[in-house]
Amino acid sequence: MTAEVLLNSQRLRRLLFLGLALALGILLSIGIWGTALHAGNILGYSYPLDYGEGPLMAQVRELLRGRALPSLYADPAEPPYLVVNYPPLVLVVTWGVSAALGEGWHPQTVLFAGRLVALAATIAAALALPVLTLSVVRPAGRRWPALLAPLLFLSLSLVREWSVLLRVDMPALALALWGLALALRAPERRSAAAGAGLLFTLSLLAKPSFVAAPAAAILWLLAVAPRRALLLAGSVALFTGMAAAALQIASGGWFVYHVIEANANRFDTTLARLFWSEHLTLSWPLIAAAAAGSISLLIVLRARAGSPQARLGWLLPLFYTLLAALSAIGVGKVGAYSNYFLEFDAALIWLACAGLLAAYQEAQQPVGRTSLAATLLVPALLLLLNAQAVRYHPLWDETRPRSAAKDPRAPRLIIGRYAIWHDLAREREILQGQRRVQEALMGEIQAASPTPVLSDIPGVVIAADGISRLQAFEMRQLLDQGLWQQDRLLQELANGEVPLLVLEWLGNWLSPEMLTVIRHRYAPDGSLGQMSLYRPVEIGPFTPHPALAPGGPALAGYHILPPFDTAYTPAEQLAVTLRWERGQLQETGRWDVVLRLLGDDYTLLAEATAPLLYNVLPAESWPASGSLQQILRITLPEIAPGSYRLVLELHRDGIALQEDLAMIRLGPPLGRVFSETGYYVPALFLEAWMEAGGVEAAGLPLTPPIPFAWGWLQCFERACFERATASDNITRRPLGEILSLELPQAENPALAEAFRSFYETRGAGWRLGPPITGELRKGWLIVQYLRYARLERAAEGSSPIGLGRIGAEYMRLNEWDRFTLP
């Protein structure tokens, strides 16, 4: 088909345009339907999904409980330990909507209110796009291409993901787009420039990094109405400066610390390239359409008669696109995410749809060079927009109960083997499981309250109405910039004063010093969903034993953990906690602590050596009053029953302190040491292990007995046993039930036929418990969860049925990991 035939055949042109537009309409309808269903799913889910939702919920809670807004921007080292990264616009709006929806503070109400604000802002941003498109082209005829802009926006995977989260991005974007619309609609009017300046200011008071819109408007006005450009720039500077100055003064000088300094994260070029590569893989058709749209606008509008605004209006979306692309480079900031592309994608849609509208209008004109180019551009633009709309990024992993963003997948066809409706069904399934996990986490956090707990995902804590001791990501950035001191928190962790750590993974934005102290003072107490629980290990009663090292720290006394049985036994780990004070410290530098176990004739039997306070809390940083705890452990050797001496030494350039601490009584061996893993199993746990099927069913020990305030825990490859404090009763944790919380649950599940023979032969004797789920796919396995176990078989081919290593999974231990007690 030649261009001339297409140009001269009005009917053929109309059919081609109509066919491509109809296909695009169908694809966009599917995409918008997916966005609507996603919004319904998320609005009905009562727990945070994104890291950023948690801090905003905590901030709204403070306002609802009567705290003054400026005082939120306070010292984050003091309760409630908040870092308020953004100016307060979205915070105040969410507070107002929350107050209107309910009485007082409730996590679910605040989360629903904030998500409702984000969804309303998403719709407002979408509605701004056709206004912007029509303002650029100012068509005299049909305007349907302008209506594609909001539909394209609402169908984007990126918009779907961010449209209904309690975040500042969508409100900031909506205000920025309407500011552009006001600036473009009547640039000659002073009131329009001042009004646009107010909207841009509000956008910056939602998210300060959204500078592309006001910058683009000022650049464009310099070309078409220079006086109005100065008015716009002045109004933005005045309004923003007044608001920032007022907040800086009212907050006692902390506002800039929170909003500017706490956001100055390190830039990682590798991270930026990764995000841009992923985005270009999905959005290259939209970028190509925007490029074609800019060509269309240049061809059609440059010769148009009329005012400079009419002839040069196309420059504003071009400026905005280029500046939004520059702003999106910020995605390389450590901690940034795909929301940095929201402005860029909105700008691309505006440019593409404005170009399509201009080309479509021109294609209706009599034959000429411009109309020929326009006639070719219309189908090209429609084809590119179809290519954009036909693909999407899944939000959820297909096989694991987690976000697909944690392991990005290639774009998929919106219809096909794993279409958008599959992703939404997967979303409903995952959210049901996450709700069960969150309810279980709430119980753990509320049991630790009102004492603050520590989590690398603050929303987990605020959803339970708890206080997070550390806003992990933000405080790490402040720490790396030298704007926050962590000594106080390290001291609290060293003393086990934080009763619970709820961590997605140990190391997630925690400093090396925090990790060191946690590993020496806390132990894992299992996991719930994607979160691991850590508690301070029990250290035993305090025995005063004052001793002063010359020029060094003072020993206030010690704790010795009582034995699991009536006496310590060989192979058991003896835990001694030393309580240190600053004393009359004069000599600084590294001190080393040595704990020795000696016989009656002072023969050395065993020893443990460690730097004082793990070498992360130097004595000169200790508080003038109070004490700090340090745990040392000695594995008791194979020696005869009797009494043995514990001796402490403190070294610097020689022995500064040497003290006899206590006498330890060893009894005869009661349990068993497993040579395969090297762990000691006390008699009571050994008996329970044998009743559960021994090594064949429960597996080898993966941990020694772990002491907590509530009692003792010991985990094996496929089982965990616990003993409550002051009790000899051993219970088995229902690991299958716990690990299947986030997985699809079946009503009255029956044992799968493939597992029936295995279960009937061994299930009762091994005490595996009843089925909890139906058959599920787990990687290359077909599995079924029972109360205490997981049955497994290969998904393809024939293989023996076995039991899953759920003890290792529950404790987050890989096969090459070796567990060490603090």
N, C-alpha and C positions, 0 to 999 in steps of 0.2 A: 504494500500500500504506500503510495507516494504522498508527500505532504500536500501536493496540489490537489489530489483527489479528496483527501480528508478536508481540505479547506473549502473546496467547492461543493461538497456534499453536506448540507446542513443536517439532513436526517441522520447520516452516518456519524457525524460529529456528536449529535445529540444522543444517539444510542450508545456510543462509546463512553461519553461522559456519564450517562445515566447508569450504565453497567458497572463502571468502576466506582461510582459514588454509592451504588446500591451494595456492592460487595464491601466497601469500606463501612457503610452504615451497619451491616450485619456484624462485622468484626468488632466495631466499636460498641455495639449493643451488648455483645457477649462480654467484652471487657468491662463495661460499666456495670453490667449485672454481677460480674465477679467482684467489683469494688463494693457494690451495695451489700452483697452477701458477706463479704469480709468485714464491712463496717458493723453489720448485725452481729457477727460472731464475736468481734472484739468488744462491742458495747455490752454484750451479755456476759463477758468474762470479767470477773471482779478483782483481778490481781494484775500487778504491773507486768508488762511484757518487755519493756525496754529499760536499759539502765537509767536513762534520763528521766523516766517517769517518777522514780523513787524520790530524788531530791525535791522535785516540784511538789509532790504530795506532802513531804515533810514540811516544806515552807508554808503551804496552805494550812496545814494543821496548826502551825504556830499562830497564823493570823486568826483562824477560827477560835482559837483559845485566848484571843485578846491581846496578842503581842502587837506592838506598833510596827508598821511596815519598815521604817528606816532601821529599826533595831535588828532586823533580820540580817542586815549587812554588818555583822559584828565579828569579833575574834573567833574564827572557826575552831580554835583550840579549846574553847569553852562550850559547855552544853548549850544548845543541843547539837553542836558540832556540824554546823551547816556551812557549805560553800554555795553561795547564790551566784551562779555563773552569769545570769542575765539581768538586765533591767526589769522592773517589776510589772510591766503591762499585762502579760499573760497570767502572771501570778495573781494580780488583782482581779482580772476578769474571772478566772477560775474560782477564786475566793467568793466573788459575788454570786456566780451561778450555783456554787455549792451551798451557800447560805440560803439561796432561794429554794433549792431542792430539798433541804433537810434542816433539822435543828441540830446545831453544833457540829462537832467533828465526827466523821465516820469515814474510814478509808475507802469503802466502796462508793460512797456518794461523791467524794472528791475525785476519784478516778473517773467515774462516769461523767461528772461535770466537765472535767478537763478534756476528756475525749470528745464530748459533745461540742465543746468550743472548737476543737481542732477540726471536727467534721464540718461545722458551720463555716469555718474559715476556708476549708477546702472548696466548698460549694461557692463561696463568695469569690475565691480566686478564679474558679472556672467561669463564673459569670462575667468577670472582668475581661476575659480574653476576647469574646465577640465584640464587646464595646471597643476595645483597643483595635481590633482588626478593622471594624467599620470606620473608626476614626482616622485610620491611615489611608484607606482606599476611598472612602466617601462614595460608595457606588450609587448609580442612578437606577439600576435594574435589580435583578434577583440577587439575594444576599445569602443564599443557603451555604456557600463555602465558609462564611463567618461562623455559622452554627457548628461547624466541625471542630472548631477550636476547643470549646468546653468539653465536647465528647472525647476528643483525643486526650485532653488533660486528665479527665476522670478515668480513662481506661489504661493509663500508664501504670506499669508495675511499680515504679517508684512512688507514684502518688498513692496507689493502693496501699503500699506498705506504711506510708507516713500520714495518711489522711485521718486516722482515728487513733492517734497516740497523744497522750498528754505531753506535748512538746511545744516549743515556741515557733517551730518552723512554718507551719501553715498559717497561723495568724500573721506572722511577719510577711509572708509572701502575699497574702490577700491584701494587706494594707499597701504594700509596695506596688502591686499591679493597679489598684484603684488610684493611687497617687499618680502613676503614669497616665492613666485614663483621664484624670482631671487636668493634668498638665497638657496633654495632647488635644483635648476637646476644645479648649478655649484659651490658647496660649497668650492671646492679646489682652486678656482680662487679668487685672491685678488680683481679684478675688480668687481666680482659678489657681494662680501661682502660689498665693498664700495658703489656699486650701490644700494644694498638693504638698506644700512644705509641711503642713500639719500631719498629713497622712504619712509622709516619709519619716517624720519624726516619730510617730507612733510605731512605725515598722522598726525603726532603729531601737526604740524602747522595748520592743519584743525580742529582736535579735540584732545586735550591733553590726554583725558582719554583712547584713543585707544592704550594702552601699551601692550595688550596681544600679539599682533603679534611680535613686536621686542623682547619681553621677551621670547616668545616661540622659536624664531629663535636663540637667543643667547644660550638658554639652550640646544637646539639640536646640535648646532655647537660645544658646549663644549664636546659633546659625540663623534662627528665624525671628527671635525677639530678644535681643541682648539685655534690654532693661528688665524683662521678666526673668531672665536667667539670674541676674543679680538679686532680684527679689526672692526668687526661689532659694538660691544658695543662702541668702541672708536669713530667711525664715527658718530653714532647716538648722542652720548653725545656731540661731537664737533660741529656738524652741528646745533643741537637744542640749545645748549648753546650759540653759536655765534648769532643765530637769536634772541633768547630771550634777550641776553645782548644788542644787537643793538637796539631792540625795547624799552627796558627799559630806555636806555640812551636817545634815540631820543624822547621818550614821556615825558621826564622830570620826570621819576620815577613812572609813573602811570600804566605801562603795567602789572606789577604783581598784582596791586590792582584790575584791571579788570578781568584778566584771572585766577588768583589763589584765591584771597580773595573773590571776588564776586561769586565764584563757590563753596565756602565751606559751603554748605547748611547742615542743620540739617538732621540727619539720623533717619528715622522712621521705626522701625522693623515691625509694623503692615502694613505699606504701602508696604514694601518689600515682606512680605508674601502674600499680596493680588495680587501683580503683578506676583509673581512667581506661585501662584496657578492658575491664569488665563492662564499663558503661558503654564504651564504643562498640563492643561486640553486640550489645542489645540495641543501641540507639543510632547506629550508623544510617539507617534509612531516614530517620527524622533529621539528622544533621544534613544529609544530602538534600532533603526536601527544603530545609531552611536555606541552603545555598541556592537551590533553584528558585525559591521564593524571592530571595533578594535580587536575583537576576530579573525575575518577572517584574518586581516593583521598579527596578531601575529602568527597564525598557518602557513600561507603561506610564509611569508617573513623571518621568523627567521632562517629557514634552507637554505635560498637561498645563493648560492655562490656569491662571488664578494666583492666589496668594502663595508666598513662600511656604506657609504651613502646609498647603495642599500639595505643592510640588516636592517638598522635602520631608514630608511626614514619614516616609519609609526609612529615613535615617535613624529615627528613634528606636524602632525594633532592632535595627542593625547594631546601633551603639549598645543597646541593652544586652543583646546576645553576646557581643564581644566582651563586654565588661563582666557579664555573668560567667563566661568561660574562664576569665582571669580569676574571678572569685572562687570558682570551683577548684582551682589549683590548691586551695586550702584544704582539700580533702586529704592532702598528705600530712596534715598535722596529726601527731600521735593522738589517738582517741577519736579522730573524726570518722565520719561514716557517709553513706551514700546520700544523706539529706543535703549535702553540699551541691548536689546537681539539680535541686528543685528549681531554682531560679533559671538555670541554664536550659532545662527542658521546657519550662514555661515560655522562655524567650524564643526557643526554636519553634514551638507550636505557633506562637504569634507571627513569626516571620514567615513560616511555611503557609499558614492559612491566609495571611494578608496577600502573599504572592499568588496563591491559588485564586483568591477572590479577584484580584486585579487582572490576572490572565483570563479568567472566565468572563469577566465583563468585556475585556478587549476582544475576546474571541467572538463575541456577538456582533462586533462592528463590521462594516463593509470590508471587502478584501483589500489588504494592504500588508506592507512588510511587518508592521507591529502585530496585526491580527494573525498573521501566519505564525510568528514566534509564539504568540499567546496560545494559539490552537495546539501547538506542539507541547507547550509547557503544561497545560491543564492535565492531559493524560499522564505525563511524566510525574507530576506532583501527586496525582491520585494513586499511581502505582507505588510510589515511594511511601505514601501514607498507609497504603494497604500492607506493604512489607513491614512497616513499623507495628501496625495493629495486629498482625497475624501471629506475633511472637510475644512471649511474656517470660518473666523470671519467676519460677516457683518461690513461694515464701517459706515452704516447709520441706524438710528432708523426706524422701520417699520411704526410707527404711528405718530411720532412727527418730525418736521423739525430740527433735530439735529444729531450730531455725535453719533453713537452707543457706542463710547468709554466712553461717559459720563454716560452711564447706561449699563455696559457690558452685552452682551448676550452670551449664550452658543454657542459653535461652531455649524455650520449647515452643512448639506450635500451640496456639490457643485452643485448637481442636486437634485431637490426635490421641496417641496411646496414653500420654499423661497430660490431659488437657487441664484447663483452668478449673473445671468442676471437680476433677480429681484432687487438685491441690486444695480446694475449699473443703472437700470432704475430709481430706487428711488434716486440715486445720481444725475442724470440729472435733475430730478424734483426739488430736494432740492436746487441745485446750481442755477437754474433759479430763485427760490424764494429769495435765499440769494443775488443774483445780484440786485434784485429790492430793497431789504432792504439796501444794501450797497450804492446804488445810492442815496437813501433818506438820509442816514447818511452822505454821502459826502456833500450834500447840507447844512446840519446843521453845520458840522465842518467848511466848507468853509465860511459860514456866520459869524462864530466866529473868523476866522483868520484875521490878522496874529498873534493874541494873542494865546499863547499855550493853549491847552485844556488838560484835564486829562482823561485818559482811562486806565482800567485794561487790555485792549487788544490793544497794541500799533499799530498793523497792521491796525485797523480801522481808526486811525488818519493819518498814513503815506499814506494810499491809497487815502486819500483826499488831500495829499500834505500839511498836517498840522504838527504841532510840538506837541508831547505829553509831558506834563509837568513832567510826572513821568513814568519811566519804572518800572511798579508796582512790579512785582515779584522780580527782581534783587535788587531794592532799599530796599525792605522789608528785604531781606536776609542781606544786608549790615547794615541796621538799627538794626536788631536783634544781629548782631555781634559788634555793637558799632562803625562801620566804616563810618557811615553817620549820620548827624544831620538833623532832619526834621523841626526844628523851622521856618526856612525861608518859607518853603512850608505851614506850618500851619498858618503863618501870612498872606500869600497870600490868603489862603482859608477863613480865618476869615474876611478879607476885601472884599471877593467876587471878587477878581481880576482874578481868573480863570473863564472865561465866560461860560464854558460848561464842564460838566462831562458826559462821555459816558461809562457806567459801565455794565458789564455782570451781576454782582450782587454786591450790596453794602456790602463790606466786603471782596471782592476778593483781597487778598494780601495788603489791606490798613490797616494801623496801627490803634489801638484803638483810638489814639489821632486824627488821620485824620477823622475817622468815627464820633467822637464826634463833631468836628468842622463842618463837612459837614452837619450833622443832625441839627445843630443850625444856619446854614447860607444858605443852599441850599434846594431846594424842587424839587420833581420829576415833570417834564414837559412831562409825557407820556413815551412811549417806541416805539422802532422800532425793530421788530424781537426779538432777544434775548437780545438786549441792551436797557437799561433805560437811559433816558436823565435827567440830573439834571442841574438846573440853579440857580444862586444866586437870592434870593428873593429881590424884590425892597424894599428900606428902606426909601425913601422920601428925601426931601431937607435937607441940613445941616444948623443948627442954632448954631453959636458960643456961647459957655457958659463956658469960662475958669474958672476952680476951682482947687485948689491944696489941696490934702489931706496931713496933716502933716505926713511926713515920708513915704508917700505912692504915688501911681500913680496920675497923673493929668488928669482931665476931660477937653477935648478940646471943647466939644459941643455935640450935639445930633441931631438925625434925627427922625422925626415922620412921619410915612406913612400916607398920606392923606386918608380920608374915601372913601369907595366905592361909596357912594352917596354924597350928599351935606353936610351931617353932620354925625358924628358917631352915631350909634344906639345901644341900648341894645342888648347883645349877640354877638355883633361884637368883633373881636379881635383887640386890639390896640397895634401896634408894635412900640416900641421905641428902636432906636439903639444908643448906647452910643459910643462916640469916645474917646478912652483913649490914653494917652501918658505916657512915662516913668517918666517924670518930675525929681524931685530930690529924687528918691527912696532911702530910707534907710532901712525901715522895710521890711523884706522878709517873705515868707510864704503865707498861704491862706488868701485871701480877699473875702468877700461876698458882693454882690450888691443887694440892695433892691429897688424896684420901687413901689411906693404907689400912689393910686388914693384917694384923700381926698375931702370931701365936704367943704362948706364954713366955717363950724365950726370945720374943721380939723378932722371930723369923718372919720375913715378908711372905705372905700367902697370896695377896692380890692387891692391886692398886688401881686407882683411876686418877687421871690428870686432865685438867682443863684450865683455860685462861679464866681469870676472875670475871664473873658476869659475862662469860662467853666472848669476851673481847669486843663487845658492842656497846657496853655501858662503862666507860672508864670511871674510876672511882672519883675523879675530880668533877664529874657531871652529876654525882648523886646529890639528892636533897640534903640539907643540913640536918633535918630530923626525919625520922622514919627509917625503915629498913628495906632491903632488897633480898630476894631469895634466889638461890642457885642450887640446882639439883646435880648430884653426881651419883653414878651407879657403879656398883661392883658386882660382877657375876661370881657368886660364891663357889669356890673350888670344891673338888671332891676330897673332902677332909673328914676326919672323924668327928662324931658328935662331941660337943663341948662348948666352952666359952672362949671367945676371941675378942681381941682389942681393936677398936677403931681409932686411928690416929690421923690428925689433920696437920698439914703443913702449908704455909703460905710463903711463896718465893718471889723474890725480885732479882737481886744480884746475889742472893744467898738466902738462907732460911730466916725469914722475918718473924715467923710465928710457928710454934709446934705445940699441939695440944692433944692430950688424950681425951677423946670425946665420950665413948661408951663401950660397954662390953656387950657382945652379941652372942646369943646362944643358938647353936646349930643342933638340929635333931637328925634322926636318920632319914634317908631318902624315902619319900612317900609317893612321889609321882614318877614321871618318866621323861627322859630327855630323848627327843627324836633326832637321831644322827643325821637324817636326810635334810632337815632344815635347821637343826641346832637349837630348837626351842624346848623349854621345859614346860610340861603339862602337869599341874597339881593333881592329886588323887581324885578330888571331887569332879574336876573337869574331865579327867581321864575316864572315870566311870560313865559319865554322861556321853562321852565320845564313843565308848564301846557299845553302849545301848543304842546309839544312833547308827550303828553299822561299821564303826571303826574306819580304817583307812580306805576301805572299798567304797563306803558311802559318804562319810564326812570328810575324808581326805587327811592330809598332813597338816600340822599346825603352821599357820602363817604369822602368828604373833605370839609373844609371851602373854601371860595374864596382864591385862592393863588395869591399873587401879584408878577409879574415879570416885567422886564424892558419893555417888549413888551405889557403888559396888564394883565388881570386877567383870571384865569382858575378855574372852579369848576366842579368836577366830581361826577356823581351819579352812581348807580349800572350798568346802561345800557346806559349812555350818558355822554358826557362832553360838557360844554358850555364855550365860551371864549368871552372876551370883550377887544378890542384893547385900548391902552392908548388914552385918550382924545376923546373917542367915546362912544356913548350910544347904538351902534348896537351890538346885541348879535348874535353870530354865533355858530353853532353846529359842532364839530369836526367829520369828517367822520371816526368813529372808526372801522366800519366794513371794510372799504377800507384799513385803515392803518394796522389792525391786519391780514388781509389776504394777505399782500404783500409777505410773505414767503411761501404761500400756492399755489397749482396749480391753474392757472388762465384759465378761459374758454373764447373763443372768442364769443362775443355776447351771454353771458349766459342768459338762460331763467329761469324763476321761476320754481322750481321743482313742479310737480303735487301735491305731498303730502302737500306742503305748500300753494298752490294756494288759497284755500278757506280762510285760516287764513289771508293771505296778502290782499286779495280783501276786506275782512271785515274791517280790521284795519290798513293796511299798509299806506294808504294815510293819514288817520287822525292822525296817529302817526308819519308820516314823516319818514318812514323807508328807503326810497330811493330805487333805482333799484338794481337788482342782480349784484354782482361782481364776484362770483364763481358759479360753479355748486354744486351739492350735494357732500359733503365730509364726510369721517368717522373721528370722533374725539372721541377717547375712546369708550364709550358705546353709543355714540350719532351719529345721522346723522344730519349734519348741512349744512346751506347755508348762505353765507355772503352777506348782502346787504350793501349799502353805509354807512348807519348809524347803522346797527344792525346785529345780527346773529340769524337766525331762527334755532330751535332745536327740535328734536323728538328722541325718543328712537330707537336704531338700531333694537331691537327685541321686539316683543309684541306691544301692543297698548298703547299709552300715549298721553296726550294733547300736542299740539305744544306750545312752549314757546320762550321767548327771552333770549339769553345768557347774562351773567353778563360781558359784554365786557368793561364797564367802570372800573370795578375792575381789569380785566386782563390788561387793558391798563396802569393802574397806579400800577400794580404789588401788589395788595392788596388782601390778603386772607380774608376769612370771619371772622377770629378772629383778624385781624389787625385793629388797630385804628390809623388813620392818625393824626399826630400832626404837626402844622406849626412850622417852625424854630423859 
